[in-house]
Amino acid sequence: MGRYLIGAGLLLVAAGVVVILGERVGIRLGRLPGDIRIEGKSGGFYFPVVTCVLISVVLSLISWLFRSR
């Protein structure tokens, strides 16, 4: 159980580094072209469609790489 927690922690740290470096380069997850944002007087609606697809593709590729070994 401890090894899984350490692995999950390292994965979260790596994801944080990728997000920070992406923001410095100009890639902001959640603000990509294609994300839906509707704002009104009393509130708003936001759904990051392209961000969800991008994260899904990356996680699928990572999963596929680990299964092939």
C-alpha positions as CSV (number, residue, x, y, z in Angstrom):
1,M,0.0,0.0,0.0
2,G,2.8,2.4,0.8
3,R,4.5,1.9,-2.6
4,Y,1.2,2.9,-4.3
5,L,0.9,6.0,-2.2
6,I,4.4,7.0,-3.0
7,G,3.8,6.4,-6.7
8,A,0.6,8.4,-6.6
9,G,2.4,11.2,-4.9
10,L,5.2,11.3,-7.4
11,L,2.7,11.2,-10.2
12,L,0.9,14.3,-8.7
13,V,4.2,16.1,-8.4
14,A,5.0,15.4,-12.0
15,A,1.6,16.6,-13.1
16,G,2.1,19.8,-11.1
17,V,5.4,20.4,-12.8
18,V,3.9,19.9,-16.2
19,V,1.1,22.3,-15.4
20,I,3.5,25.0,-14.1
21,L,5.8,24.6,-17.1
22,G,2.9,24.6,-19.5
23,E,1.7,28.0,-18.1
24,R,5.1,29.5,-18.6
25,V,5.1,28.4,-22.2
26,G,1.6,29.6,-22.8
27,I,-0.5,26.4,-22.6
28,R,-3.1,26.9,-19.9
29,L,-5.2,23.9,-19.2
30,G,-8.8,24.9,-18.8
31,R,-8.4,27.9,-21.2
32,L,-7.8,26.1,-24.4
33,P,-9.6,27.0,-27.7
34,G,-12.8,25.0,-27.8
35,D,-13.5,25.1,-24.1
36,I,-17.1,26.4,-23.5
37,R,-17.6,29.5,-21.4
38,I,-21.0,31.2,-21.1
39,E,-21.3,34.1,-18.7
40,G,-24.4,36.0,-17.8
41,K,-25.5,38.7,-15.3
42,S,-26.3,36.3,-12.5
43,G,-23.8,33.5,-13.1
44,G,-21.9,31.5,-15.6
45,F,-21.3,28.1,-17.0
46,Y,-17.9,26.7,-17.9
47,F,-17.1,23.3,-19.4
48,P,-13.5,22.6,-20.6
49,V,-14.3,20.2,-23.5
50,V,-10.9,20.4,-25.2
51,T,-9.0,20.1,-21.9
52,C,-11.0,17.0,-21.0
53,V,-10.2,15.4,-24.3
54,L,-6.5,16.3,-24.1
55,I,-6.2,14.8,-20.6
56,S,-8.1,11.7,-21.6
57,V,-5.8,11.1,-24.6
58,V,-2.7,11.6,-22.5
59,L,-3.9,9.2,-19.7
60,S,-4.9,6.6,-22.3
61,L,-1.5,6.7,-23.9
62,I,0.2,6.4,-20.5
63,S,-2.1,3.5,-19.6
64,W,-1.4,1.8,-23.0
65,L,2.4,2.2,-22.5
66,F,2.2,0.5,-19.0
67,R,0.0,-2.3,-20.2
68,S,2.3,-3.3,-23.1
69,R,5.2,-4.2,-20.7
